[in-house]
Amino acid sequence: MASKVMVIVSTAEKQKALTGIMYAVNAQKNEWVDDIKVIFFGPFENLLCEDEEVVAAAAQLLDYETPIACKFLSDRDGISEKLEKMGINVKYVGAIISGYIEEGYTPLVF
């Protein structure tokens, strides 16, 4: 069975968020798993729009995969356009997350 991981970064705690991003980048770079998906959710979306160190860390993901941010929450907070300018896909993620779980992705939540 293929190893598939879905990393959901939802925390507003900077160090916890950076840990999740570091894992996602390294898992892809070092091919620790067969496939990885990255979802940015809720409070993390705001942190991403406010902290340059977090922006730089998240930008490393773009070398491997385009993260998806929650459109409902980013629209609510008025940051969807800013996230899109960073190269992040902004979509409604509820069904996407559920679909990944159905496809056998193991969720890791930071």
N, CA, C and O atoms as a Tinker XYZ file with bonds, in Angstrom:
   440  protein
     1  N      0.844000   -1.186000    0.000000    73     2
     2  CA     0.000000    0.000000    0.000000    64     1     3
     3  C      0.887000    1.247000    0.000000    63     2     4     5
     4  O      1.872000    1.313000    0.736000    81     3
     5  N      0.545000    2.197000   -0.798000    73     3     6
     6  CA     1.301000    3.445000   -0.890000    64     5     7
     7  C      1.109000    4.272000    0.378000    63     6     8     9
     8  O      0.027000    4.284000    0.965000    81     7
     9  N      2.163000    4.956000    0.788000    73     7    10
    10  CA     2.052000    5.840000    1.946000    64     9    11
    11  C      1.652000    7.228000    1.466000    63    10    12    13
    12  O      2.332000    7.842000    0.644000    81    11
    13  N      0.536000    7.705000    1.998000    73    11    14
    14  CA    -0.003000    9.004000    1.609000    64    13    15
    15  C     -0.327000    9.783000    2.872000    63    14    16    17
    16  O     -0.976000    9.270000    3.784000    81    15
    17  N      0.131000   11.025000    2.914000    73    15    18
    18  CA    -0.050000   11.854000    4.096000    64    17    19
    19  C     -0.682000   13.181000    3.686000    63    18    20    21
    20  O     -0.332000   13.769000    2.662000    81    19
    21  N     -1.617000   13.632000    4.510000    73    19    22
    22  CA    -2.215000   14.950000    4.351000    64    21    23
    23  C     -1.813000   15.768000    5.572000    63    22    24    25
    24  O     -2.210000   15.459000    6.696000    81    23
    25  N     -1.027000   16.808000    5.344000    73    23    26
    26  CA    -0.602000   17.694000    6.422000    64    25    27
    27  C     -1.566000   18.875000    6.467000    63    26    28    29
    28  O     -1.694000   19.629000    5.503000    81    27
    29  N     -2.240000   19.019000    7.604000    73    27    30
    30  CA    -3.145000   20.151000    7.807000    64    29    31
    31  C     -2.475000   21.073000    8.819000    63    30    32    33
    32  O     -2.226000   20.688000    9.961000    81    31
    33  N     -2.190000   22.288000    8.384000    73    31    34
    34  CA    -1.585000   23.278000    9.281000    64    33    35
    35  C     -2.691000   24.275000    9.622000    63    34    36    37
    36  O     -3.137000   25.050000    8.776000    81    35
    37  N     -3.122000   24.234000   10.889000    73    35    38
    38  CA    -4.239000   25.100000   11.280000    64    37    39
    39  C     -3.914000   25.983000   12.485000    63    38    40    41
    40  O     -4.684000   26.888000   12.808000    81    39
    41  N     -2.814000   25.739000   13.136000    73    39    42
    42  CA    -2.484000   26.466000   14.356000    64    41    43
    43  C     -2.057000   27.906000   14.082000    63    42    44    45
    44  O     -1.497000   28.221000   13.032000    81    43
    45  N     -2.334000   28.756000   15.041000    73    43    46
    46  CA    -1.805000   30.121000   14.998000    64    45    47
    47  C     -0.490000   30.216000   15.765000    63    46    48    49
    48  O      0.135000   31.276000   15.799000    81    47
    49  N     -0.067000   29.109000   16.382000    73    47    50
    50  CA     1.201000   29.081000   17.105000    64    49    51
    51  C      2.339000   28.929000   16.097000    63    50    52    53
    52  O      2.452000   27.908000   15.419000    81    51
    53  N      3.164000   29.940000   16.012000    73    51    54
    54  CA     4.198000   30.006000   14.989000    64    53    55
    55  C      5.110000   28.785000   14.986000    63    54    56    57
    56  O      5.320000   28.184000   13.932000    81    55
    57  N      5.652000   28.407000   16.123000    73    55    58
    58  CA     6.615000   27.305000   16.161000    64    57    59
    59  C      5.971000   25.978000   15.763000    63    58    60    61
    60  O      6.597000   25.158000   15.093000    81    59
    61  N      4.736000   25.770000   16.170000    73    59    62
    62  CA     4.025000   24.548000   15.796000    64    61    63
    63  C      3.769000   24.539000   14.285000    63    62    64    65
    64  O      3.922000   23.507000   13.632000    81    63
    65  N      3.382000   25.679000   13.741000    73    63    66
    66  CA     3.135000   25.784000   12.301000    64    65    67
    67  C      4.412000   25.536000   11.504000    63    66    68    69
    68  O      4.393000   24.828000   10.498000    81    67
    69  N      5.521000   26.122000   11.956000    73    67    70
    70  CA     6.792000   25.923000   11.255000    64    69    71
    71  C      7.222000   24.462000   11.287000    63    70    72    73
    72  O      7.836000   23.972000   10.339000    81    71
    73  N      6.903000   23.767000   12.371000    73    71    74
    74  CA     7.219000   22.340000   12.468000    64    73    75
    75  C      6.439000   21.545000   11.420000    63    74    76    77
    76  O      6.997000   20.672000   10.755000    81    75
    77  N      5.153000   21.851000   11.278000    73    75    78
    78  CA     4.336000   21.167000   10.279000    64    77    79
    79  C      4.818000   21.418000    8.864000    63    78    80    81
    80  O      4.864000   20.500000    8.045000    81    79
    81  N      5.176000   22.654000    8.575000    73    79    82
    82  CA     5.683000   22.986000    7.244000    64    81    83
    83  C      7.020000   22.298000    7.000000    63    82    84    85
    84  O      7.262000   21.770000    5.915000    81    83
    85  N      7.894000   22.304000    8.018000    73    83    86
    86  CA     9.190000   21.648000    7.876000    64    85    87
    87  C      9.005000   20.162000    7.559000    63    86    88    89
    88  O      9.694000   19.620000    6.695000    81    87
    89  N      8.077000   19.507000    8.256000    73    87    90
    90  CA     7.831000   18.096000    7.965000    64    89    91
    91  C      7.357000   17.926000    6.526000    63    90    92    93
    92  O      7.861000   17.062000    5.808000    81    91
    93  N      6.405000   18.732000    6.101000    73    91    94
    94  CA     5.854000   18.598000    4.747000    64    93    95
    95  C      6.932000   18.799000    3.688000    63    94    96    97
    96  O      6.994000   18.045000    2.717000    81    95
    97  N      7.776000   19.801000    3.865000    73    95    98
    98  CA     8.853000   20.060000    2.901000    64    97    99
    99  C      9.834000   18.890000    2.876000    63    98   100   101
   100  O     10.183000   18.389000    1.808000    81    99
   101  N     10.274000   18.459000    4.052000    73    99   102
   102  CA    11.269000   17.390000    4.111000    64   101   103
   103  C     10.715000   16.046000    3.657000    63   102   104   105
   104  O     11.431000   15.255000    3.045000    81   103
   105  N      9.454000   15.785000    3.951000    73   103   106
   106  CA     8.842000   14.531000    3.506000    64   105   107
   107  C      8.817000   14.456000    1.983000    63   106   108   109
   108  O      8.995000   13.386000    1.400000    81   107
   109  N      8.593000   15.605000    1.346000    73   107   110
   110  CA     8.587000   15.628000   -0.116000    64   109   111
   111  C     10.004000   15.594000   -0.681000    63   110   112   113
   112  O     10.297000   14.835000   -1.605000    81   111
   113  N     10.865000   16.414000   -0.122000    73   111   114
   114  CA    12.241000   16.496000   -0.611000    64   113   115
   115  C     12.965000   15.157000   -0.482000    63   114   116   117
   116  O     13.704000   14.757000   -1.382000    81   115
   117  N     12.753000   14.472000    0.631000    73   115   118
   118  CA    13.451000   13.215000    0.910000    64   117   119
   119  C     12.649000   11.973000    0.549000    63   118   120   121
   120  O     13.088000   10.847000    0.779000    81   119
   121  N     11.474000   12.191000   -0.017000    73   119   122
   122  CA    10.590000   11.100000   -0.455000    64   121   123
   123  C     10.314000   10.099000    0.667000    63   122   124   125
   124  O     10.416000    8.887000    0.477000    81   123
   125  N      9.962000   10.633000    1.837000    73   123   126
   126  CA     9.627000    9.788000    2.971000    64   125   127
   127  C      8.293000    9.082000    2.771000    63   126   128   129
   128  O      8.058000    8.013000    3.335000    81   127
   129  N      7.424000    9.679000    1.970000    73   127   130
   130  CA     6.115000    9.095000    1.664000    64   129   131
   131  C      5.913000    9.145000    0.157000    63   130   132   133
   132  O      6.607000    9.874000   -0.552000    81   131
   133  N      4.962000    8.365000   -0.319000    73   131   134
   134  CA     4.701000    8.328000   -1.752000    64   133   135
   135  C      4.000000    9.576000   -2.253000    63   134   136   137
   136  O      4.246000   10.028000   -3.372000    81   135
   137  N      3.120000   10.139000   -1.420000    73   135   138
   138  CA     2.397000   11.344000   -1.833000    64   137   139
   139  C      2.032000   12.144000   -0.591000    63   138   140   141
   140  O      1.759000   11.587000    0.473000    81   139
   141  N      2.034000   13.453000   -0.750000    73   139   142
   142  CA     1.692000   14.339000    0.360000    64   141   143
   143  C      0.830000   15.479000   -0.160000    63   142   144   145
   144  O      1.075000   16.020000   -1.238000    81   143
   145  N     -0.164000   15.829000    0.607000    73   143   146
   146  CA    -1.027000   16.975000    0.331000    64   145   147
   147  C     -0.922000   17.915000    1.521000    63   146   148   149
   148  O     -0.781000   17.465000    2.658000    81   147
   149  N     -0.991000   19.222000    1.266000    73   147   150
   150  CA    -0.867000   20.205000    2.335000    64   149   151
   151  C     -2.081000   21.132000    2.294000    63   150   152   153
   152  O     -2.416000   21.708000    1.259000    81   151
   153  N     -2.726000   21.255000    3.453000    73   151   154
   154  CA    -3.896000   22.115000    3.604000    64   153   155
   155  C     -3.580000   23.168000    4.658000    63   154   156   157
   156  O     -3.119000   22.839000    5.751000    81   155
   157  N     -3.828000   24.434000    4.329000    73   155   158
   158  CA    -3.739000   25.520000    5.302000    64   157   159
   159  C     -5.156000   25.867000    5.720000    63   158   160   161
   160  O     -6.039000   26.020000    4.876000    81   159
   161  N     -5.371000   25.989000    7.014000    73   159   162
   162  CA    -6.727000   26.073000    7.527000    64   161   163
   163  C     -6.799000   27.067000    8.676000    63   162   164   165
   164  O     -5.916000   27.102000    9.533000    81   163
   165  N     -7.843000   27.866000    8.690000    73   163   166
   166  CA    -8.198000   28.696000    9.838000    64   165   167
   167  C     -7.130000   29.641000   10.322000    63   166   168   169
   168  O     -6.598000   30.435000    9.546000    81   167
   169  N     -6.806000   29.563000   11.617000    73   167   170
   170  CA    -5.887000   30.537000   12.219000    64   169   171
   171  C     -4.540000   30.616000   11.513000    63   170   172   173
   172  O     -3.920000   31.679000   11.482000    81   171
   173  N     -4.080000   29.498000   10.943000    73   171   174
   174  CA    -2.791000   29.537000   10.254000    64   173   175
   175  C     -2.830000   30.465000    9.045000    63   174   176   177
   176  O     -1.830000   31.114000    8.737000    81   175
   177  N     -3.941000   30.538000    8.372000    73   175   178
   178  CA    -4.034000   31.413000    7.203000    64   177   179
   179  C     -3.731000   32.858000    7.588000    63   178   180   181
   180  O     -3.054000   33.573000    6.849000    81   179
   181  N     -4.225000   33.279000    8.729000    73   179   182
   182  CA    -3.951000   34.639000    9.196000    64   181   183
   183  C     -2.487000   34.799000    9.591000    63   182   184   185
   184  O     -1.867000   35.815000    9.278000    81   183
   185  N     -1.934000   33.805000   10.275000    73   183   186
   186  CA    -0.514000   33.854000   10.630000    64   185   187
   187  C      0.342000   33.971000    9.372000    63   186   188   189
   188  O      1.314000   34.725000    9.341000    81   187
   189  N     -0.021000   33.234000    8.357000    73   187   190
   190  CA     0.719000   33.259000    7.095000    64   189   191
   191  C      0.702000   34.649000    6.460000    63   190   192   193
   192  O      1.663000   35.045000    5.801000    81   191
   193  N     -0.366000   35.369000    6.655000    73   191   194
   194  CA    -0.467000   36.719000    6.084000    64   193   195
   195  C      0.213000   37.780000    6.941000    63   194   196   197
   196  O      0.337000   38.932000    6.525000    81   195
   197  N      0.651000   37.396000    8.131000    73   195   198
   198  CA     1.209000   38.377000    9.064000    64   197   199
   199  C      2.695000   38.204000    9.354000    63   198   200   201
   200  O      3.332000   39.144000    9.830000    81   199
   201  N      3.267000   37.036000    9.082000    73   199   202
   202  CA     4.620000   36.728000    9.555000    64   201   203
   203  C      5.523000   36.334000    8.391000    63   202   204   205
   204  O      5.263000   35.344000    7.707000    81   203
   205  N      6.562000   37.093000    8.170000    73   203   206
   206  CA     7.459000   36.863000    7.034000    64   205   207
   207  C      8.239000   35.551000    7.140000    63   206   208   209
   208  O      8.515000   34.918000    6.120000    81   207
   209  N      8.594000   35.138000    8.341000    73   207   210
   210  CA     9.297000   33.865000    8.503000    64   209   211
   211  C      8.392000   32.700000    8.093000    63   210   212   213
   212  O      8.851000   31.737000    7.479000    81   211
   213  N      7.129000   32.793000    8.430000    73   211   214
   214  CA     6.160000   31.766000    8.052000    64   213   215
   215  C      5.943000   31.782000    6.542000    63   214   216   217
   216  O      5.832000   30.725000    5.920000    81   215
   217  N      5.883000   32.961000    5.955000    73   215   218
   218  CA     5.751000   33.084000    4.494000    64   217   219
   219  C      6.929000   32.394000    3.806000    63   218   220   221
   220  O      6.741000   31.642000    2.850000    81   219
   221  N      8.135000   32.651000    4.293000    73   219   222
   222  CA     9.332000   32.057000    3.685000    64   221   223
   223  C      9.314000   30.537000    3.809000    63   222   224   225
   224  O      9.676000   29.833000    2.867000    81   223
   225  N      8.898000   30.033000    4.954000    73   223   226
   226  CA     8.837000   28.580000    5.145000    64   225   227
   227  C      7.802000   27.969000    4.205000    63   226   228   229
   228  O      8.067000   26.956000    3.557000    81   227
   229  N      6.632000   28.578000    4.132000    73   227   230
   230  CA     5.562000   28.056000    3.283000    64   229   231
   231  C      5.945000   28.118000    1.805000    63   230   232   233
   232  O      5.527000   27.268000    1.019000    81   231
   233  N      6.726000   29.109000    1.430000    73   231   234
   234  CA     7.149000   29.244000    0.031000    64   233   235
   235  C      7.984000   28.051000   -0.414000    63   234   236   237
   236  O      7.996000   27.718000   -1.599000    81   235
   237  N      8.682000   27.400000    0.516000    73   235   238
   238  CA     9.482000   26.222000    0.173000    64   237   239
   239  C      8.608000   25.079000   -0.346000    63   238   240   241
   240  O      9.057000   24.256000   -1.144000    81   239
   241  N      7.362000   25.037000    0.114000    73   239   242
   242  CA     6.442000   23.985000   -0.331000    64   241   243
   243  C      6.173000   24.073000   -1.827000    63   242   244   245
   244  O      5.941000   23.059000   -2.485000    81   243
   245  N      6.206000   25.279000   -2.354000    73   243   246
   246  CA     5.860000   25.485000   -3.762000    64   245   247
   247  C      6.828000   24.790000   -4.708000    63   246   248   249
   248  O      6.513000   24.599000   -5.883000    81   247
   249  N      8.000000   24.409000   -4.213000    73   247   250
   250  CA     8.936000   23.648000   -5.034000    64   249   251
   251  C      8.435000   22.219000   -5.279000    63   250   252   253
   252  O      8.885000   21.548000   -6.207000    81   251
   253  N      7.505000   21.764000   -4.441000    73   251   254
   254  CA     7.056000   20.373000   -4.498000    64   253   255
   255  C      5.563000   20.224000   -4.746000    63   254   256   257
   256  O      5.126000   19.283000   -5.408000    81   255
   257  N      4.788000   21.150000   -4.216000    73   255   258
   258  CA     3.336000   21.000000   -4.221000    64   257   259
   259  C      2.705000   22.350000   -3.960000    63   258   260   261
   260  O      3.297000   23.192000   -3.286000    81   259
   261  N      1.530000   22.563000   -4.476000    73   259   262
   262  CA     0.807000   23.802000   -4.203000    64   261   263
   263  C     -0.164000   23.557000   -3.063000    63   262   264   265
   264  O     -1.119000   22.795000   -3.219000    81   263
   265  N      0.062000   24.188000   -1.924000    73   263   266
   266  CA    -0.854000   24.014000   -0.798000    64   265   267
   267  C     -2.235000   24.585000   -1.130000    63   266   268   269
   268  O     -2.385000   25.427000   -2.015000    81   267
   269  N     -3.219000   24.108000   -0.406000    73   267   270
   270  CA    -4.586000   24.594000   -0.548000    64   269   271
   271  C     -4.980000   25.267000    0.763000    63   270   272   273
   272  O     -4.757000   24.715000    1.841000    81   271
   273  N     -5.565000   26.460000    0.670000    73   271   274
   274  CA    -6.075000   27.166000    1.846000    64   273   275
   275  C     -7.599000   27.171000    1.800000    63   274   276   277
   276  O     -8.199000   27.105000    0.727000    81   275
   277  N     -8.210000   27.251000    2.965000    73   275   278
   278  CA    -9.668000   27.229000    3.075000    64   277   279
   279  C    -10.276000   28.545000    2.606000    63   278   280   281
   280  O    -10.051000   29.597000    3.205000    81   279
   281  N    -11.042000   28.469000    1.539000    73   279   282
   282  CA   -11.674000   29.655000    0.953000    64   281   283
   283  C    -12.718000   30.267000    1.886000    63   282   284   285
   284  O    -12.797000   31.489000    2.012000    81   283
   285  N    -13.508000   29.436000    2.529000    73   283   286
   286  CA   -14.548000   29.968000    3.409000    64   285   287
   287  C    -13.937000   30.878000    4.469000    63   286   288   289
   288  O    -14.395000   32.002000    4.681000    81   287
   289  N    -12.899000   30.376000    5.131000    73   287   290
   290  CA   -12.288000   31.150000    6.216000    64   289   291
   291  C    -11.466000   32.326000    5.700000    63   290   292   293
   292  O    -11.467000   33.395000    6.311000    81   291
   293  N    -10.769000   32.143000    4.591000    73   291   294
   294  CA    -9.972000   33.260000    4.073000    64   293   295
   295  C    -10.863000   34.358000    3.494000    63   294   296   297
   296  O    -10.528000   35.539000    3.585000    81   295
   297  N    -11.997000   33.977000    2.899000    73   295   298
   298  CA   -12.959000   34.997000    2.447000    64   297   299
   299  C    -13.517000   35.752000    3.647000    63   298   300   301
   300  O    -13.630000   36.978000    3.629000    81   299
   301  N    -13.864000   35.004000    4.689000    73   299   302
   302  CA   -14.410000   35.614000    5.906000    64   301   303
   303  C    -13.438000   36.639000    6.485000    63   302   304   305
   304  O    -13.847000   37.696000    6.964000    81   303
   305  N    -12.151000   36.315000    6.436000    73   303   306
   306  CA   -11.129000   37.183000    7.023000    64   305   307
   307  C    -10.535000   38.181000    6.027000    63   306   308   309
   308  O     -9.660000   38.971000    6.383000    81   307
   309  N    -11.009000   38.144000    4.787000    73   307   310
   310  CA   -10.558000   39.105000    3.785000    64   309   311
   311  C     -9.124000   38.907000    3.326000    63   310   312   313
   312  O     -8.451000   39.879000    2.984000    81   311
   313  N     -8.638000   37.659000    3.311000    73   311   314
   314  CA    -7.243000   37.420000    2.951000    64   313   315
   315  C     -7.068000   36.478000    1.754000    63   314   316   317
   316  O     -5.945000   36.085000    1.439000    81   315
   317  N     -8.155000   36.117000    1.093000    73   315   318
   318  CA    -8.063000   35.167000   -0.021000    64   317   319
   319  C     -7.125000   35.664000   -1.118000    63   318   320   321
   320  O     -6.290000   34.905000   -1.611000    81   319
   321  N     -7.254000   36.908000   -1.495000    73   319   322
   322  CA    -6.424000   37.454000   -2.572000    64   321   323
   323  C     -4.943000   37.439000   -2.183000    63   322   324   325
   324  O     -4.088000   37.130000   -3.013000    81   323
   325  N     -4.644000   37.764000   -0.949000    73   323   326
   326  CA    -3.253000   37.763000   -0.490000    64   325   327
   327  C     -2.669000   36.353000   -0.552000    63   326   328   329
   328  O     -1.525000   36.171000   -0.967000    81   327
   329  N     -3.454000   35.356000   -0.140000    73   327   330
   330  CA    -2.996000   33.968000   -0.196000    64   329   331
   331  C     -2.758000   33.529000   -1.636000    63   330   332   333
   332  O     -1.765000   32.865000   -1.932000    81   331
   333  N     -3.668000   33.900000   -2.525000    73   331   334
   334  CA    -3.519000   33.544000   -3.942000    64   333   335
   335  C     -2.258000   34.168000   -4.529000    63   334   336   337
   336  O     -1.576000   33.534000   -5.334000    81   335
   337  N     -1.939000   35.397000   -4.140000    73   335   338
   338  CA    -0.723000   36.050000   -4.628000    64   337   339
   339  C      0.544000   35.345000   -4.152000    63   338   340   341
   340  O      1.602000   35.487000   -4.764000    81   339
   341  N      0.438000   34.586000   -3.060000    73   339   342
   342  CA     1.573000   33.799000   -2.565000    64   341   343
   343  C      1.722000   32.487000   -3.329000    63   342   344   345
   344  O      2.679000   31.743000   -3.114000    81   343
   345  N      0.771000   32.206000   -4.223000    73   343   346
   346  CA     0.839000   30.968000   -4.993000    64   345   347
   347  C      0.054000   29.813000   -4.385000    63   346   348   349
   348  O      0.213000   28.663000   -4.794000    81   347
   349  N     -0.783000   30.121000   -3.420000    73   347   350
   350  CA    -1.579000   29.105000   -2.741000    64   349   351
   351  C     -2.940000   28.997000   -3.415000    63   350   352   353
   352  O     -3.555000   30.011000   -3.744000    81   351
   353  N     -3.414000   27.762000   -3.620000    73   351   354
   354  CA    -4.767000   27.555000   -4.134000    64   353   355
   355  C     -5.748000   27.822000   -3.002000    63   354   356   357
   356  O     -5.588000   27.300000   -1.899000    81   355
   357  N     -6.749000   28.625000   -3.273000    73   355   358
   358  CA    -7.769000   28.932000   -2.273000    64   357   359
   359  C     -9.064000   28.258000   -2.725000    63   358   360   361
   360  O     -9.652000   28.629000   -3.741000    81   359
   361  N     -9.495000   27.264000   -1.953000    73   359   362
   362  CA   -10.666000   26.464000   -2.313000    64   361   363
   363  C    -11.443000   26.104000   -1.049000    63   362   364   365
   364  O    -10.924000   26.189000    0.064000    81   363
   365  N    -12.692000   25.701000   -1.246000    73   363   366
   366  CA   -13.458000   25.155000   -0.129000    64   365   367
   367  C    -12.875000   23.778000    0.172000    63   366   368   369
   368  O    -12.867000   22.912000   -0.702000    81   367
   369  N    -12.387000   23.561000    1.389000    73   367   370
   370  CA   -11.589000   22.375000    1.671000    64   369   371
   371  C    -12.323000   21.235000    2.373000    63   370   372   373
   372  O    -11.772000   20.140000    2.490000    81   371
   373  N    -13.525000   21.456000    2.833000    73   371   374
   374  CA   -14.230000   20.402000    3.555000    64   373   375
   375  C    -14.312000   19.110000    2.763000    63   374   376   377
   376  O    -13.915000   18.053000    3.253000    81   375
   377  N    -14.821000   19.187000    1.547000    73   375   378
   378  CA   -14.952000   17.993000    0.706000    64   377   379
   379  C    -13.581000   17.485000    0.259000    63   378   380   381
   380  O    -13.395000   16.280000    0.089000    81   379
   381  N    -12.636000   18.381000    0.071000    73   379   382
   382  CA   -11.282000   17.977000   -0.337000    64   381   383
   383  C    -10.632000   17.136000    0.762000    63   382   384   385
   384  O    -10.073000   16.074000    0.489000    81   383
   385  N    -10.707000   17.613000    2.001000    73   383   386
   386  CA   -10.133000   16.862000    3.124000    64   385   387
   387  C    -10.807000   15.500000    3.242000    63   386   388   389
   388  O    -10.136000   14.480000    3.402000    81   387
   389  N    -12.130000   15.486000    3.161000    73   387   390
   390  CA   -12.862000   14.216000    3.262000    64   389   391
   391  C    -12.469000   13.267000    2.135000    63   390   392   393
   392  O    -12.325000   12.064000    2.353000    81   391
   393  N    -12.296000   13.805000    0.937000    73   391   394
   394  CA   -11.884000   12.990000   -0.203000    64   393   395
   395  C    -10.502000   12.385000   -0.009000    63   394   396   397
   396  O    -10.278000   11.220000   -0.336000    81   395
   397  N     -9.580000   13.173000    0.521000    73   395   398
   398  CA    -8.234000   12.644000    0.770000    64   397   399
   399  C     -8.277000   11.514000    1.799000    63   398   400   401
   400  O     -7.581000   10.509000    1.651000    81   399
   401  N     -9.084000   11.679000    2.828000    73   399   402
   402  CA    -9.206000   10.618000    3.829000    64   401   403
   403  C     -9.775000    9.355000    3.185000    63   402   404   405
   404  O     -9.289000    8.255000    3.446000    81   403
   405  N    -10.795000    9.504000    2.351000    73   403   406
   406  CA   -11.371000    8.353000    1.651000    64   405   407
   407  C    -10.345000    7.679000    0.738000    63   406   408   409
   408  O    -10.396000    6.467000    0.528000    81   407
   409  N     -9.410000    8.474000    0.195000    73   407   410
   410  CA    -8.373000    7.933000   -0.684000    64   409   411
   411  C     -7.218000    7.303000    0.094000    63   410   412   413
   412  O     -6.263000    6.809000   -0.505000    81   411
   413  N     -7.300000    7.320000    1.411000    73   411   414
   414  CA    -6.290000    6.659000    2.220000    64   413   415
   415  C     -5.169000    7.544000    2.744000    63   414   416   417
   416  O     -4.168000    7.037000    3.249000    81   415
   417  N     -5.323000    8.854000    2.633000    73   415   418
   418  CA    -4.309000    9.761000    3.190000    64   417   419
   419  C     -4.431000    9.783000    4.704000    63   418   420   421
   420  O     -5.532000    9.865000    5.248000    81   419
   421  N     -3.290000    9.708000    5.380000    73   419   422
   422  CA    -3.250000    9.819000    6.826000    64   421   423
   423  C     -3.141000   11.301000    7.189000    63   422   424   425
   424  O     -2.188000   11.965000    6.781000    81   423
   425  N     -4.100000   11.825000    7.948000    73   423   426
   426  CA    -4.014000   13.252000    8.320000    64   425   427
   427  C     -3.038000   13.465000    9.473000    63   426   428   429
   428  O     -3.084000   12.765000   10.485000    81   427
   429  N     -2.161000   14.439000    9.301000    73   427   430
   430  CA    -1.304000   14.945000   10.371000    64   429   431
   431  C     -1.700000   16.393000   10.568000    63   430   432   433
   432  O     -1.653000   17.180000    9.623000    81   431
   433  N     -2.084000   16.753000   11.766000    73   431   434
   434  CA    -2.585000   18.091000   12.019000    64   433   435
   435  C     -1.624000   18.829000   12.939000    63   434   436   437
   436  O     -1.279000   18.352000   14.020000    81   435
   437  N     -1.203000   19.999000   12.485000    73   435   438
   438  CA    -0.313000   20.855000   13.261000    64   437   439
   439  C     -1.040000   22.155000   13.582000    63   438   440
   440  O     -0.476000   23.033000   14.234000    81   439
